[in-house]
Amino acid sequence: MGVIQTSDSDTATSDAEFCAEIRDWLAENLSGEFRDLRGTGGPGREHEFFEERLAWDRHLAAAGWTCLGWPVEHGGRGASVRQQVIFHEEYAKADAPARVSHVGEELLGPTLLAFGTEEQKRRFLPGVRTVSELWCQGYSEPGAGSDLAAVSTTARLDGDRWVINGQKIWTSLAHVADWCFVIARTEKGSSRHKGLSYLLVPMNQPGIEVRPIEQLTGTSEFNEVFFDDAVTEAGLVVGEPGDGWRIAMGTLTFERGISTLGQQIRFARELADIEALARRTGAAEDPIVADRIDRAWVGLRVLRAHALRTMSEDTHDAGGASVSKLLWGNWHRELGELAMAVQGAAGLVLGPDDMTAWQRLYLFSRADTIYGGSNEVQRNIIAERVLGLPREARP
């Protein structure tokens, strides 16, 4: 999983130099106070070394390694797509810690660059780039999970501010976030995709209560968030009021972008470790287990091929993000099941202190096909918006 091939020798040389630069920087800096952070954090493990990982993110920012693809005038490097891919792959190969600022850098930042006002960009992009302000995503609700159009949280304009009431759920990192981008219904009597707005809301105020939700893994990285006359400034709506659906869909497209290639390298490391475990336990001698391992390696190559294809403008389509989510969500869930099969009966027993990494992988990966849009919703998007099939009957 190296540098993306190109026919332009000058570009290839430039990419190779960039690859060497980030590789050398990571080797030098993942030492000292940051040495023990290798391999920490990520989905299901966000509780690990949080303050230390936050310090690492700010160290990255000070060295100019955050927001690489952003325009130079907004603090980025203006890096090409190839260079961004190289960064994420080299970062994963170095087993560098999972970023705590990914919601701001990978979701909110690109959304503001695409849809925000100049004033909003000046106000918020510097805090994202320097990791001085952390963000969370206020989309899902108890009655509007993967069906985002069913949002019932409301916001009404009262003078120079929005007043927000309602509840969000499964809000990752809300307990540490400074800001939340919230989808709320701002047109009374509206339904479905109409009448929604995309609001930027400060989390540290009396009208917001955050309640952690304990997961199967025993950790609490996502939360319920209650809005009780919470407020934000009138000008902190991205796009026009009522245009929130379009902005929200734009954010979801960014969510499944370039960084997925780094995710795949982490997946490959997990699979390699499972294969090594299978050899130690003798499970690799089972032809069914061996076949599952082979199929998992093939699946990884499919994930990479699809990710690279969807980064090309001439092959981009509305269903690319949904196909990507289906591919990796199912692949990773099956990897968790494979990990349990390789362990055998030992995988059913908890240790004296905590569950093993494989038990945690199995339990948390059950959610991979649900969060970020369930399998059923992704298939509907592909069927209706890409293949042009008749819409599913809705009440």
C-alpha positions in Angstrom: 0.0 0.0 0.0 2.5 2.6 -1.1 2.5 5.7 -3.3 -0.3 5.9 -5.8 1.2 5.3 -9.3 1.3 8.1 -11.8 2.8 8.6 -15.3 4.2 12.0 -14.4 7.8 11.3 -13.3 8.1 14.8 -11.6 4.9 14.2 -9.7 6.1 10.7 -8.7 9.4 12.1 -7.4 7.6 14.8 -5.5 5.3 12.2 -3.9 8.2 10.0 -3.0 9.9 12.9 -1.3 6.7 13.8 0.6 6.4 10.1 1.7 10.0 10.2 3.0 9.4 13.5 4.8 6.3 12.3 6.7 7.9 8.8 7.4 11.0 10.4 8.9 9.1 12.9 10.9 6.9 10.2 12.4 9.9 8.0 13.2 11.6 10.9 15.0 8.6 12.2 16.9 6.8 9.0 18.0 9.4 8.8 20.8 10.0 10.3 24.2 6.7 11.4 25.7 4.8 10.0 22.7 6.4 6.6 22.5 3.7 4.7 24.4 0.9 6.1 22.2 1.6 3.8 19.3 -1.5 1.8 18.5 -3.8 3.5 21.0 -7.2 5.0 20.5 -9.7 4.5 17.7 -13.3 3.2 17.6 -14.1 1.4 20.9 -10.8 2.6 22.4 -11.3 6.4 22.5 -10.8 6.3 26.3 -7.2 5.3 25.9 -4.6 8.0 26.8 -7.0 10.8 25.7 -5.1 13.7 27.1 -1.8 12.4 25.8 -3.3 11.9 22.3 -4.7 15.4 22.4 -1.2 16.7 23.2 0.0 14.6 20.2 -2.6 16.1 17.9 -1.5 19.6 18.9 2.2 18.5 18.3 1.2 17.4 14.8 -0.6 20.8 14.3 2.5 22.8 15.4 4.6 20.9 12.8 2.1 21.5 10.0 0.7 18.0 9.7 -3.0 18.7 10.2 -5.5 19.8 7.6 -3.1 18.9 4.7 -5.6 19.3 1.9 -7.0 22.6 3.0 -6.1 25.7 1.0 -2.9 27.5 2.2 -4.9 30.7 3.0 -6.8 28.7 5.6 -3.8 27.1 7.2 -3.5 24.0 5.1 -0.7 22.8 2.8 -2.8 22.6 -0.3 -1.7 19.0 -0.6 -2.8 16.9 -3.5 -5.1 14.0 -3.1 -2.1 11.7 -3.7 -0.2 13.4 -0.9 -3.1 13.2 1.5 -3.4 9.4 0.8 0.3 9.1 1.4 0.0 10.8 4.7 -2.8 8.7 6.0 -1.1 5.5 4.8 2.3 6.4 6.4 0.6 7.5 9.6 -1.2 4.1 9.8 2.0 2.2 9.0 3.8 4.0 11.8 1.0 2.8 14.1 0.6 6.4 15.2 -2.3 7.0 17.7 -5.8 7.6 16.6 -6.6 11.3 16.3 -8.9 12.9 18.8 -9.7 15.8 16.5 -10.9 13.9 13.5 -14.5 15.1 13.7 -13.3 18.7 13.3 -10.6 18.1 10.7 -12.3 15.5 8.6 -16.0 16.6 8.8 -16.6 20.1 10.1 -13.6 21.7 8.4 -14.3 20.5 4.8 -17.9 21.3 5.3 -17.1 25.0 6.2 -14.7 25.2 3.3 -17.4 24.0 0.9 -20.5 25.7 2.3 -19.5 28.2 5.1 -19.3 32.0 5.0 -16.0 33.7 5.1 -16.7 34.9 8.6 -17.4 31.3 9.7 -14.2 30.1 8.1 -12.2 32.8 9.9 -13.9 32.0 13.2 -13.7 28.2 13.3 -11.0 26.9 10.9 -8.0 28.1 12.9 -9.3 26.2 16.0 -9.7 23.0 14.0 -6.3 23.3 12.5 -4.5 23.9 15.8 -6.7 21.4 17.7 -7.6 24.1 20.2 -11.4 23.4 19.7 -12.9 19.9 19.5 -16.1 19.1 17.7 -18.8 16.4 17.8 -21.6 15.6 15.4 -25.3 16.1 16.4 -27.2 14.0 13.8 -28.8 10.9 15.2 -31.8 11.0 17.5 -33.8 8.2 19.4 -36.4 8.4 16.6 -34.0 9.3 13.8 -30.9 7.1 13.6 -30.0 6.1 10.1 -33.1 7.9 8.9 -31.7 11.4 9.4 -34.7 13.0 7.7 -36.9 12.1 10.7 -35.0 14.6 12.9 -37.3 16.2 15.5 -34.9 18.5 17.4 -36.1 22.0 16.8 -34.5 25.4 16.7 -36.4 28.7 16.5 -34.9 32.1 15.7 -35.4 34.5 18.7 -33.8 37.8 17.8 -30.1 37.4 17.3 -29.9 33.7 18.4 -31.3 30.2 17.7 -33.0 28.5 20.7 -32.6 24.7 20.4 -34.7 21.9 22.1 -34.5 18.2 21.6 -32.2 15.2 22.0 -29.3 13.7 20.1 -27.9 10.2 20.7 -24.8 8.2 19.9 -22.9 11.4 19.8 -19.2 10.4 19.8 -16.9 12.4 22.0 -19.6 14.9 23.1 -18.3 14.7 26.6 -15.0 16.3 25.5 -16.2 18.5 22.7 -16.3 22.3 22.7 -18.7 22.6 19.8 -21.3 20.5 18.0 -22.7 20.8 14.5 -26.4 20.1 14.9 -29.1 19.2 12.4 -32.3 20.8 13.7 -35.8 21.5 12.3 -36.1 25.2 11.9 -39.4 25.4 9.9 -42.5 24.7 12.0 -44.7 22.1 10.3 -42.0 20.9 7.9 -41.2 17.2 7.5 -38.5 14.9 6.1 -35.7 16.6 4.2 -37.3 20.1 4.2 -37.0 22.7 6.9 -33.8 21.4 8.4 -30.8 23.7 9.2 -27.2 23.0 10.0 -26.2 24.9 13.2 -22.9 25.4 15.0 -23.6 25.1 18.7 -21.3 25.7 21.7 -21.4 22.7 24.1 -20.3 24.5 27.3 -23.6 26.2 28.3 -26.3 25.6 30.8 -28.9 24.4 28.2 -26.9 21.3 27.3 -26.6 18.1 29.2 -24.3 15.2 28.1 -25.0 11.7 29.4 -22.4 9.0 28.6 -23.8 5.6 27.3 -22.0 2.5 28.4 -21.2 0.1 25.5 -20.8 -3.6 25.4 -17.0 -3.0 25.7 -17.6 -1.3 29.1 -16.4 2.1 27.8 -18.4 5.2 27.0 -17.1 7.1 24.0 -20.6 8.2 22.8 -23.4 9.9 24.6 -26.9 11.2 24.8 -27.1 15.0 24.4 -30.1 17.0 25.6 -30.8 20.5 24.5 -33.1 22.5 26.8 -33.4 26.0 25.4 -29.7 25.8 24.4 -28.7 28.8 22.2 -26.3 29.7 19.5 -25.8 32.9 17.4 -28.1 33.6 14.5 -25.2 33.7 12.1 -24.0 30.3 13.0 -26.1 28.4 10.5 -24.1 26.9 7.6 -25.8 27.6 4.3 -29.2 29.0 4.3 -31.8 28.2 7.0 -33.8 25.2 5.7 -30.9 24.0 3.5 -29.5 21.7 6.2 -30.2 18.5 4.4 -27.9 19.4 1.5 -25.1 20.5 3.9 -25.5 17.4 6.1 -25.2 15.1 3.0 -22.0 17.0 2.1 -20.6 16.3 5.5 -21.3 12.5 5.1 -19.4 12.5 1.8 -16.4 14.0 3.5 -16.7 11.4 6.3 -16.0 8.5 3.9 -13.1 10.1 2.1 -9.3 9.8 1.9 -8.7 8.8 5.5 -10.3 5.4 4.9 -7.1 4.3 3.2 -5.3 4.7 6.5 -8.2 2.8 8.2 -7.5 -0.1 5.8 -3.9 -0.3 6.9 -5.1 -0.6 10.5 -7.5 -3.3 9.3 -4.6 -5.1 7.6 -2.6 -5.1 10.8 -5.5 -6.6 12.7 -5.9 -9.3 10.1 -2.2 -10.1 10.1 -2.3 -10.4 13.9 -5.3 -12.7 13.7 -3.5 -14.9 11.1 -0.5 -15.1 13.4 -2.8 -16.1 16.2 -4.4 -18.8 14.1 -0.9 -20.3 13.4 -0.1 -20.3 17.2 -3.4 -21.9 18.1 -3.5 -24.4 15.3 -6.7 -22.9 13.9 -4.9 -22.2 10.6 -4.9 -25.9 9.9 -8.7 -25.8 9.7 -9.5 -25.4 6.0 -12.6 -23.4 6.8 -10.7 -20.9 8.9 -7.9 -20.7 6.3 -10.4 -20.0 3.6 -11.9 -17.2 5.8 -8.5 -15.6 6.3 -7.8 -15.8 2.5 -11.2 -14.2 1.8 -10.5 -11.4 4.3 -7.2 -10.6 2.5 -9.1 -10.4 -0.8 -11.7 -8.2 0.8 -9.0 -5.8 1.9 -7.8 -5.4 -1.7 -11.4 -4.7 -2.8 -11.7 -2.0 -0.2 -8.6 -0.3 -1.4 -9.5 -0.5 -5.1 -12.9 1.0 -4.4 -11.5 3.8 -2.3 -9.0 4.8 -5.0 -11.7 4.6 -7.7 -14.1 6.9 -5.8 -11.3 9.5 -5.4 -11.2 10.1 -9.1 -13.6 12.9 -10.2 -14.5 11.1 -13.4 -15.7 8.0 -11.6 -17.3 9.7 -8.5 -21.0 9.0 -8.1 -23.6 9.6 -5.4 -23.4 6.0 -4.2 -19.7 5.7 -3.8 -19.7 6.7 -0.1 -22.6 4.2 0.5 -20.8 1.4 -1.3 -17.7 2.2 0.8 -19.6 2.0 4.1 -21.2 -1.3 3.1 -17.8 -2.8 2.1 -15.8 -1.8 5.2 -18.6 -2.2 7.7 -19.4 -5.8 6.8 -15.7 -6.7 6.3 -14.7 -5.4 9.7 -17.7 -7.1 11.5 -16.7 -10.4 9.8 -13.2 -9.9 11.0 -14.4 -9.7 14.6 -16.2 -13.0 14.0 -13.1 -14.5 12.6 -11.1 -13.4 15.6 -13.5 -15.3 17.9 -13.3 -18.4 15.7 -9.5 -18.4 15.8 -9.5 -18.1 19.6 -11.9 -21.0 20.0 -13.3 -21.6 23.5 -10.7 -19.3 25.1 -12.4 -16.3 23.4 -15.5 -16.9 25.6 -13.7 -16.3 28.9 -13.0 -12.9 30.3 -9.6 -12.3 31.9 -9.3 -11.2 35.6 -8.8 -7.5 34.6 -10.3 -6.8 31.3 -11.4 -8.3 28.0 -8.8 -9.1 25.4 -8.2 -7.0 22.3 -10.0 -9.7 20.2 -13.0 -9.8 22.4 -13.2 -6.0 22.3 -12.9 -6.1 18.5 -15.7 -8.6 18.2 -18.1 -6.7 20.4 -17.4 -3.2 19.0 -17.4 -4.3 15.4 -21.0 -5.4 15.8 -21.9 -1.7 15.5 -19.9 -1.2 12.3 -22.9 -2.0 10.1 -25.2 0.3 12.1 -23.4 3.6 13.0 -22.7 6.0 10.2 -25.8 4.8 8.4 -27.0 1.2 8.7 -26.6 -1.4 5.9 -30.3 -1.1 5.0 -30.2 2.6 4.6 -27.0 2.4 2.5 -28.6 -0.2 0.2 -31.7 2.1 -0.2 -29.4 5.0 -1.2 -27.6 2.9 -3.8 -30.9 1.4 -5.2 -32.8 4.7 -5.4 -30.2 7.3 -6.2 -27.7 5.4 -8.2 -29.6 2.5 -9.9 -32.9 4.5 -10.2 -35.1 1.8 -8.7 -38.5 2.7 -7.4 -38.5 4.3 -3.9 -39.3 2.2 -1.0 -42.8 2.8 0.4 -42.7 5.2 3.3 -45.4 6.3 5.7 
